[in-house]
Amino acid sequence: MAGGNRIPAYFSHSYWAEDRELNEYFWKLFWDEGFTFAVDPKTNPLSPTHLELMMQQSACLVGVVTHREEERRYRTSPFMVHEHDLALQAKKPRLVFMEQGVSAGFFPVTDEQRLVFNRRRLPDADLLRPAIARLAGRSGPESRAAKGLLGRVGLILPDDPAYRAAEPHIRGAVEDVGYAARTIRLGFRDPFEFMLAVDECDFIVIDVASPDSVPWVFPLLYGRFVPTLKLVHHPPDGRYEPGPSPLLSGAALRAAEQADHIALYWSSPEDLRERLHAQVARFHLPRLEFETYEEGLGYFRSLGRADGSVFLSNASADNALAQRVGRSLELHNLSYFHYLRRNTIELGADWRSQLYANVAACRVFVPLISRHYWESEYCREEYLIAERLRADGRLVILPYFLETGVAQQISFQGRYMGSLDQDEQVRLISGDVDREFVQRRKLEERAAVRAGSPAAALPAASPARPADIAIVTLLPEVHEALRRHLEASGSLTEPVKHGSGCEWIRAGVQAVGRSSAYEVVVTQPCEGPDGVGTAVAATIEEYKPETVVFVGVCCAVVPDLAPGDVVISDRVHGYAYDELEQAGLPRPDRNHLAHEGVAALGESMRLNYAYWAEKAYERPPVASPNGGSRVAVGPVASGDVATAGTGDPALRPVLAACPGLAAVELGGSNVASAITQVRRAGRTHVPFSMVCGVAGTATEGISPHSARPELERAWKAYAADAAATLVVEAIRLAWPSPPRRAR
């Protein structure tokens, strides 16, 4: 039976390596009974809207719910609970296979819809076929959602100034992908007019937290299981605090993902357009619904492989092959960069520096080499970067020659593909890449065993144990202050040098009231135009942190802040120095929202842990006017020009464009932009935070050309130590999420 004539079931499954045989067993069983599976690969970033679209297009749900003892409430993955909740909401027929030990109460199904299994003694297929036949009967052709072309996207937005300004950006982001955006009016005579308008849309873009939103709309869409892309607006002027709908997410989804992954939080229209486009661009790609048995088998056998991503390099003449290779990599659960299908370099950005960061973040470089390859400036540049990284031992190059006479510039073994048809080429390339990552995992496990590391027993396949928090700093004073405070924890590691020149130190911070320590890694990028981007990408790739925190020093803008105080940013406003204007000009494309949980630490540390500053090592060079370090929370401007205080003419455009600034600093927006690049590549959704110690006042500023350099150095060291003290004490006392090992 062809894949197109099969019953398309959404398959809820485990991504763990030890569960691959289970997945394969049920895949064969259902394939033989006329089903195919649609899956959401783990390497893709979570998109609730995309999951809703996938569930809508599926005839039913099949779940293989595996037992996880460490999940104390569910005894299984919270994400599986959420997937089942979606099927229940969509009124899809369900058949759930539950391993012994799973909490059954979170899967409200009848006995006919639930079968319990023991992985050591899987039931015979003949015993399961009646239940599968009943599922097929309930999931007939009339239940299958049609899968057509890109259609309409409905906009239901509050009638307020912020959304009136943002609507052109929302339309642009949607229509750039190929959808047609239409506003759905709420001034109807009969309710069916509204229902018809909604049903004509693929999904709806809607605000779920504004006081100006019509309160009945989102609950109605939720009840009808209309896929929605949910927006939450944070007004920069703070005129209201958004109150998300209680229907936004259930407890299982909140346990599996952070809040800013569940809805799209925004403040500026430009920021909204960029992030919205990244989400919507994913929706039009073909979902992973297996067309052959072998395709599904390849996907399931890839689960649990060593972490890493692939850079797919080719000339435009070979795009057809490249796109098929990309599709195959997706089915093998491998993330990758490709200039056409997964291009994460911003329009108008310096493509050379962004290109370096993207190549450096990958572990395998796959060039598809034809005569057109060496004629392309982009391809030659990509290959030269990969060669330098290969020489440093940072990636592997797997070259494929699509015709004769094109291998002269390659001094090591590649594979000739010219005599093969495209199906065989795709099979060989994806197979080679898969084997490379499998072999990488084996080498890592052997190295861990030789070193006597406890990491050898961990299921994770990355070369370094995942960290809870990654701290990035650009200043030697801050790096030294962090080293001193982390050394006090008693578990500071020796520095580890990366091939790019950046350096890592690592420590465990034992938290009060926690059974496990937080794993913290600190990186200081090397110098050069690519230093920050390369270091951030490498840190995220190596350590998989759940939060990245930039720690630096700043100049206060508000008058009541004094040197030694610490500012936690709730938003970063980027700016860049313009030679013609002789001033720093706002760069909305470099604006970034900060992690809400970390920003909330300011209030917690101020009210509950005011003694945190007693842990500081440095003392102020002269008496502090405030009597000691304090914590403030607010927006911070970040750019590339030093400031001499709020009276500095170079800063006036920034102050005018960003009212309410708490401080100004140098370099943090580059770290945030580097994280954004990694996000767009689909490798992470790690949030960004900024903590800065105040080293200069609103009137005096902070500048390398200070009239009193000796005093400035002392205040800078004091500010660096204050920021480091706050960060380490916040981790110890009040960090918003538990350590990974405690979950």
Buried (B, 14 or more C-beta within 10 A) or exposed (E): EEBEEBBBBBBBBBBBBEBBEBBBBBBBBBBEBEBBBBBBBBBBBBBBBBBBBBBBBBBBBBBBBBBBEEBEEBBBBBBBBBBBBBBBBBEBBBBBBBBEBBBBEBBEBEEEBBBBBEBEEBBEBEEBBEBBEBBBEBBEEEBBBEEEEEEBBBBBBBEBEBBEEBBEBBBBBBEEBEBEBBEBEEEEEEEEEBBEBBEEBBBBBBBBBBEBBBEEBBEBBBEEBBBBBBBBBBBBEEEBEBEBBEBBBBBBBBBBBBBBBBBBBBBBBBBBBBBBBBBBBBBEBEBBBBBEBEBBBBBBBBBBBBBBBBBBBBBEBBBEBBBBBBBBBBBBBBBBBBBEBBBBBBEEBEBEBBBBBBBBBBBBBBBBBBEBBBEBEBBEBBBEBBBBBBEEEBBBBBBBBBBEEBBEEBEEEBEBBEEBEEEEBBBBBBEBBBEBBBEBBEEBBEEBEEEEEEBBEEEBBBBBBBBBBBBBBBBEBBBBBBBBBBEBBEBBEEEBEBBBBBBBBBBBBBBEEBEBBBBBBBBBBBEEEBBBBBBBBBBBBBBBBBBBBBBBBBBBBBEEBBBBBBBBBBBBBBBBBEEEEEBBBBBBBBBBBBBBBBBBBBEBBBEEBEEBBEBBBBEBBEEBEBEBBBBBBBBBBBBBBBBBBBEBEBBEBBBEBBEBBBBBBBBBBBBBBBBBBBBBBBBBBBBBBBBBBBBBBBEBBBBEEBEEEEBBBBBBBBBBBBBBBBBBBBBBBBBBBBBBBBE
